[in-house]
């Protein structure tokens, strides 16, 4: 709903020459005046008089163009007492009267005989003592009545004998005889259709029409034969939304329903809430809404039965105003116990503390009974208890049991504890004693890591770092010898198991050396050994082996010692008969020439030539076994030729030609030059 602030503002500006000043009234004497009328008498046109809380027993006559309203957040009461006449009378034009509770046993609560006044957000309470009228307007025009509550009047709640006044947003509630009488003319009882931007009319408790869907009645409200409220409100909180209230919720025991009490509820204009309002209640994340009927600002709402103990907060919302209260739900009777933690993981040697509490049938905790509870764990878990603290020993998943005796009945609960092994303390391998195998055989080792309590940490072979096996602990060495096998987990290494690998059966022979180089005339000793299929040496069979060398190598054998003769690359063969089968192997022997023994030149007979002719000589050096050492002419030192053995002397005479290699010189060839 849109407020009539625009209309109020325009009317205020229509009053010329107003002087702005504030006067404060408080019955305690702490402000400017203690009586409203005294403040009015002292005020000048245009002044604002603010009235604080209190009951003012006096007649108030507004005979100046002033603003008389309640101090912000206050709701002062005017109570003139029983008698004729009015509690408030407005005789000046252009005045504002706002925010008061009028609880006067008078003929009229407010009497107006002036123009262009604003009467807004006041509460007028009827009185059972005599015929009481709410507002009577005997004269004047252009007056505006907005947001007032006229409640329980015994005669006419409003009686208008004036013209061209405006009334909207008012609440006519439970008035005894008639809500309104309009015997003037041209008065307007609404402020247009909200569907097209208007603010609607008033709320009438006797209205019988239906809500058309937006809080407005589906037909006008008839005031008399020629006056009507065209757009009556059927939902009073649309025009009098809640402004403040308090909430109280009673403490309960589980299986009871809390009572939410809303009290001291007022609308935005400090009017006590009356009638139906939509209320939203939120508890523990659950919400419920209902329409509650307020009487004298009070209403109650019963929530659902609750089964969760502890502190809870109820949040109540009315027209976007929110208040809350905290209440407590007491647990029920002892039903069982609950131990905690229900599941835990620790390492062997560590401790776990347990707590036992009694609970009701809904699982609500009642009290801690840890000290009165007997604690046990599965057999086999070992370890020890100190009251409710368990020191673990053996790894595994175990059940912890707490037993509490309540009024002669044993109440028990279980928890699960998973004990993991502590850090590695020792590593063991198997087999753990020395082993002897033949090449080609294997040994499968296993390993286990344990903590200090003997708990197995792991026995997965691949979790260990192995020495002299593969990653799975398989020993498969085929080379004969001794091997130390260990397994390491983290930083701990097992004791050593020594594995001795012996050669397998005779498979072949092996000649040593496979490749050798000697000088002609020198000797080479060969060794023959039987070997298994993995090349492991078994026995020396050199003397039982038949030795030979390629034809053309010359030389001689003395058992397994060969004396070389001719140069070249020769194959030596050893043959050994093993259990009727000849086993052979070959080696390569390179024989180099021995030292120079003789040098030959060619031609080697005397020569005769004519000056200008030449002779090409060649030379060859041999060892004592006639092995050619070299025949490269430049390897020799020549006499009477150039370095390539070319004789080209041109002077007549006899020349001796020789070739020298190392320290050996050839026989001379004489060349005669003619």
SVG drawing of the C-alpha trace seen along z (x, -y; Angstrom):
<svg xmlns="http://www.w3.org/2000/svg" viewBox="-30 -34 165 126">
<polyline fill="none" stroke="black" stroke-width="0.4" points="0.0,0.0 1.3,-3.5 1.1,-6.0 -0.6,-9.4 2.7,-11.2 2.3,-13.3 -1.1,-14.5 0.1,-15.3 3.1,-17.2 1.0,-19.3 -1.5,-20.2 1.4,-21.2 2.7,-23.6 -0.7,-25.2 -0.4,-26.8 1.6,-30.0 3.8,-31.9 4.5,-29.0 7.5,-29.3 9.4,-26.0 10.3,-25.4 10.1,-22.3 8.6,-22.1 8.8,-18.9 6.3,-17.7 7.1,-15.1 5.1,-14.4 8.3,-13.8 9.2,-17.5 12.5,-16.8 11.5,-18.7 9.8,-22.0 6.3,-21.3 4.5,-18.6 1.1,-19.3 0.1,-19.3 -2.3,-22.2 0.4,-24.4 2.7,-23.7 0.0,-24.6 -0.8,-27.8 2.9,-28.8 3.4,-27.8 3.3,-29.9 1.8,-29.0 4.2,-26.7 5.7,-25.2 6.0,-21.4 5.1,-20.0 6.5,-16.5 4.9,-14.5 6.7,-11.7 5.1,-8.7 2.8,-9.2 -0.9,-9.6 -2.1,-13.2 -5.4,-13.8 -6.5,-17.0 -8.6,-18.4 -6.5,-19.3 -7.6,-22.2 -5.6,-22.8 -6.4,-26.4 -3.3,-27.2 -1.8,-26.0 0.8,-23.7 1.9,-20.1 1.1,-18.1 2.5,-14.6 4.1,-11.8 7.8,-11.8 9.6,-9.2 9.0,-5.7 6.5,-7.0 2.8,-6.5 1.4,-9.0 -2.2,-8.7 -4.8,-11.5 -7.5,-10.6 -9.8,-13.5 -12.0,-11.3 -15.8,-10.8 -18.1,-13.6 -19.6,-15.5 -17.6,-17.2 -14.4,-16.0 -11.0,-14.9 -9.4,-16.7 -10.8,-19.6 -9.4,-21.1 -10.5,-24.6 -7.6,-25.9 -7.0,-25.4 -3.9,-23.7 -3.0,-21.7 -1.5,-18.2 -2.5,-15.7 -0.6,-12.4 0.4,-9.4 -1.8,-9.5 -3.9,-7.0 -7.2,-8.5 -8.8,-6.6 -11.4,-9.1 -14.8,-8.4 -16.2,-11.4 -19.0,-12.2 -16.3,-12.6 -12.7,-11.5 -11.9,-14.1 -14.1,-17.1 -13.2,-19.1 -14.7,-22.3 -11.9,-23.6 -10.3,-23.0 -7.2,-21.5 -6.2,-19.6 -4.4,-16.2 -5.5,-13.6 -3.3,-10.4 -2.0,-7.3 -4.1,-7.8 -5.9,-5.1 -9.3,-5.9 -10.6,-3.4 -14.3,-3.3 -15.7,-3.2 -18.5,-1.2 -19.6,-3.9 -21.6,-6.1 -22.5,-6.8 -19.1,-7.4 -18.3,-8.7 -14.8,-8.4 -14.5,-11.5 -17.1,-14.1 -16.6,-16.7 -19.1,-19.5 -17.6,-21.8 -14.7,-22.6 -13.3,-21.2 -10.1,-19.6 -9.4,-17.6 -7.5,-14.4 -7.9,-11.3 -5.3,-8.6 -4.1,-5.5 -6.3,-5.9 -7.7,-3.0 -11.3,-3.5 -12.0,-0.7 -15.0,0.4 -16.9,-2.9 -20.4,-2.6 -22.0,-5.0 -20.7,-6.3 -17.0,-5.7 -16.9,-8.7 -19.7,-11.3 -19.1,-13.8 -21.3,-16.9 -18.7,-18.7 -17.8,-18.7 -14.9,-17.7 -12.9,-15.8 -10.7,-12.8 -10.6,-9.5 -8.4,-6.4 -6.2,-3.9 -8.3,-3.9 -9.2,-0.9 -12.8,-0.7 -12.8,2.1 -15.5,3.7 -17.5,0.5 -20.8,1.2 -23.5,-0.7 -22.1,-2.0 -18.7,-2.6 -19.4,-5.8 -22.1,-8.4 -21.7,-10.9 -24.3,-13.6 -22.1,-16.2 -21.3,-16.1 -18.4,-15.5 -16.4,-13.5 -14.0,-10.9 -13.7,-7.5 -10.9,-6.0 -7.7,-7.0 -8.2,-5.1 -7.6,-1.6 -4.2,-0.1 -4.3,1.8 -3.9,-1.5 -1.6,-3.3 -4.1,-4.3 -3.8,-3.5 -7.2,-1.9 -9.8,-2.8 -10.3,-1.8 -10.7,1.5 -14.2,2.2 -14.9,5.1 -18.5,5.4 -17.5,5.6 -18.9,8.9 -17.3,8.8 -14.5,11.1 -10.8,10.4 -10.5,9.9 -6.9,11.2 -4.8,8.2 -6.2,7.4 -9.1,5.2 -12.7,6.2 -14.5,7.3 -17.3,4.8 -17.6,1.3 -18.4,0.8 -21.6,-1.2 -21.5,-3.9 -25.0,-5.4 -27.3,-5.8 -25.0,-8.1 -21.5,-7.5 -19.3,-4.4 -15.7,-3.2 -15.0,-2.0 -11.8,0.0 -12.2,1.3 -9.3,3.3 -10.1,6.8 -6.6,7.5 -5.9,5.0 -2.2,5.7 -2.0,4.3 -2.8,0.8 -1.6,1.3 1.6,3.4 3.3,4.6 5.9,2.2 7.1,3.9 6.3,6.8 7.9,9.1 8.2,12.8 8.4,15.3 8.7,19.1 8.3,21.4 10.9,24.1 9.7,27.6 10.6,31.3 11.0,33.5 7.6,34.7 6.1,31.4 5.2,28.5 6.5,25.0 4.0,22.2 5.1,19.1 3.6,16.0 3.6,12.7 2.8,9.7 2.9,5.9 2.4,6.0 1.9,2.6 1.7,1.4 4.0,-1.1 2.1,-3.9 2.2,-2.5 -1.4,-1.2 -2.0,2.0 -2.4,4.9 -6.0,6.1 -7.4,8.7 -5.8,11.2 -2.1,11.0 0.0,13.5 2.7,14.8 5.8,16.7 7.7,18.8 11.1,20.3 12.7,22.9 15.8,25.0 15.6,24.2 11.9,25.3 9.3,22.7 5.5,22.5 3.1,19.8 -0.4,19.1 -2.9,16.3 -3.2,15.4 -5.9,13.3 -4.5,10.5 -6.4,9.1 -4.9,6.2 -1.6,6.8 -1.4,10.5 -1.5,13.8 -0.2,17.3 1.1,20.0 1.7,23.7 4.6,25.3 5.1,29.0 6.1,31.5 9.9,31.4 12.3,34.3 15.7,32.6 16.9,31.2 19.1,28.2 18.8,24.5 16.6,23.4 15.7,20.1 12.2,19.2 12.3,16.4 8.9,14.7 8.3,12.5 5.2,10.3 5.1,7.9 9.0,8.1 9.5,7.2 11.5,9.9 11.9,10.8 13.2,13.9 13.4,15.7 15.6,18.5 14.1,21.5 15.3,24.7 14.1,28.3 14.9,30.6 16.0,34.2 13.7,37.1 14.3,40.1 17.5,42.2 17.0,44.8 20.6,45.9 24.2,44.8 26.3,43.5 30.1,43.7 32.3,41.5 34.2,41.5 32.2,44.1 35.1,44.8 38.8,43.9 42.2,44.7 45.4,44.8 48.8,46.3 49.9,49.1 51.2,47.6 49.0,44.5 46.0,43.8 42.3,43.2 40.1,41.5 36.4,42.5 33.4,40.6 30.0,42.1 26.8,40.2 23.3,41.2 20.7,40.4 17.0,40.5 15.0,42.4 15.6,39.6 19.4,39.6 19.5,36.5 22.4,36.3 21.4,36.3 24.6,36.5 28.2,37.6 28.7,41.0 32.2,41.7 33.5,42.2 30.8,44.7 31.2,46.7 33.1,50.0 35.3,50.2 36.5,53.3 37.9,54.2 37.9,57.4 40.1,60.2 43.3,60.3 43.6,56.5 45.7,56.6 46.8,53.1 45.7,51.6 43.0,49.3 43.4,46.4 39.8,45.5 38.4,44.4 41.7,44.2 42.9,47.2 46.5,47.7 46.7,49.8 49.0,52.7 47.9,55.2 47.0,53.9 43.5,54.7 39.9,53.5 38.5,54.0 35.3,53.4 35.3,51.2 32.4,51.7 31.1,49.3 28.7,50.7 26.8,48.4 24.4,49.6 21.3,47.4 18.9,48.2 19.9,51.9 19.9,52.2 23.2,52.5 23.2,50.2 25.9,50.8 27.2,49.2 30.0,50.2 32.6,48.3 35.1,49.4 38.8,48.7 41.3,49.4 44.8,49.9 47.5,49.4 51.0,50.7 53.5,48.2 56.8,47.3 59.0,50.1 61.2,51.7 62.5,54.9 62.6,56.5 62.9,60.3 63.5,62.3 63.0,66.0 65.0,68.1 67.2,66.5 70.0,69.1 72.8,69.6 71.8,71.3 73.8,73.2 72.4,73.8 73.6,74.8 73.7,72.2 70.3,72.2 68.4,72.8 66.5,70.0 65.4,69.1 62.2,67.2 62.8,64.9 60.0,63.3 60.2,60.4 58.1,59.0 58.3,55.6 57.1,55.4 56.7,52.6 58.0,52.8 54.8,54.6 55.2,57.3 52.5,56.0 53.0,56.8 53.4,53.7 53.8,55.3 54.8,58.6 54.4,57.5 57.7,58.3 57.5,55.2 57.3,52.9 61.0,53.7 64.3,52.7 66.2,55.9 69.9,56.6 70.9,59.3 67.4,60.3 64.8,58.9 62.1,56.5 59.9,59.6 62.6,61.1 63.6,63.8 67.2,64.8 68.3,66.0 72.0,65.4 73.8,67.8 77.3,66.7 79.1,68.8 80.0,67.1 78.7,65.9 75.9,63.3 74.5,61.4 70.7,61.1 68.9,58.3 65.6,56.5 65.1,52.9 61.9,51.2 62.1,47.5 65.3,47.2 65.5,50.6 67.4,53.5 67.1,57.2 69.9,59.5 71.9,61.0 71.3,64.4 74.3,65.6 73.6,67.6 76.4,69.6 76.1,70.4 78.1,73.4 78.7,74.2 76.4,76.5 77.5,79.6 80.1,79.6 78.7,78.0 81.7,76.9 85.4,76.0 86.9,72.6 90.4,71.8 92.4,69.0 93.5,66.7 90.9,66.3 93.2,63.9 97.0,63.6 99.9,62.2 103.6,63.4 106.8,63.2 107.9,66.0 110.1,68.3 108.3,67.4 105.9,69.6 102.2,69.2 100.7,71.2 97.1,72.1 94.7,73.2 91.6,75.3 88.8,75.2 85.5,77.0 82.6,74.6 78.9,74.9 76.2,73.4 76.5,70.1 80.2,69.9 81.2,70.7 84.6,72.4 84.7,75.9 88.1,77.7 91.4,77.0 91.8,79.7 94.7,78.2 96.8,81.3 93.9,83.6 93.2,81.5 94.5,82.2 96.0,79.0 96.4,78.2 97.0,75.2 96.2,74.5 98.3,76.2 100.9,73.8 101.6,72.2 104.5,74.5 105.9,74.4 105.6,77.1 103.5,78.1 104.7,79.2 101.4,80.3 99.6,77.0 102.6,74.8 103.0,73.7 106.3,72.4 105.5,70.2 107.3,70.3 105.5,68.6 103.8,65.2 100.1,64.9 96.7,65.1 96.2,68.7 93.4,70.7 94.3,72.7 91.9,75.6 91.6,77.5 89.7,80.7 88.7,82.4 86.8,85.6 84.2,85.5 82.4,88.7 82.8,89.8 81.9,86.5 84.5,84.2 84.2,80.6 86.1,78.1 87.0,74.4 89.1,72.2 91.4,69.3 93.2,66.9 97.0,66.5 98.7,63.7 102.3,64.5 104.6,61.5 108.0,61.8 111.0,62.1 114.0,59.6 115.7,59.0 118.1,61.7 118.9,61.0 118.3,58.3 118.2,59.2 118.3,56.7 117.4,57.2 119.1,57.2 121.7,59.0 124.3,59.5 126.7,56.8 125.3,54.4 126.8,52.3 125.0,49.3 125.7,46.3 125.7,42.9 122.1,41.6 120.5,45.0 119.0,46.0 118.3,49.2 115.4,49.7 116.4,51.7 114.1,53.5 114.8,54.9 113.3,57.4 114.1,58.0 113.6,61.5 113.7,63.0 115.6,66.2 112.4,68.2 112.3,66.5 109.3,64.6 109.2,61.4 109.5,58.4 109.2,55.7 109.8,55.1 108.9,51.4 111.9,49.6 111.5,46.6 111.9,48.7 115.5,49.2 118.6,47.1 120.2,47.2 123.8,46.7 124.3,45.1 120.5,44.8 117.9,42.4 115.5,43.2 113.3,45.2 116.1,47.5 116.6,45.8 120.2,45.8 120.7,42.8 124.4,41.9 125.8,40.4 129.5,40.2 131.5,43.1 132.8,45.4 132.0,48.4 129.3,48.1 128.5,50.6 124.7,50.6 123.4,51.9 120.2,51.7 120.2,51.7 117.3,52.5 117.8,51.8 121.4,53.1 121.5,55.7 122.9,54.7 122.5,56.6 125.3,58.0 126.5,55.3 125.6,55.2 128.3,53.4 127.0,51.1 129.5,49.9 128.6,46.7 130.3,46.3"/>
</svg>
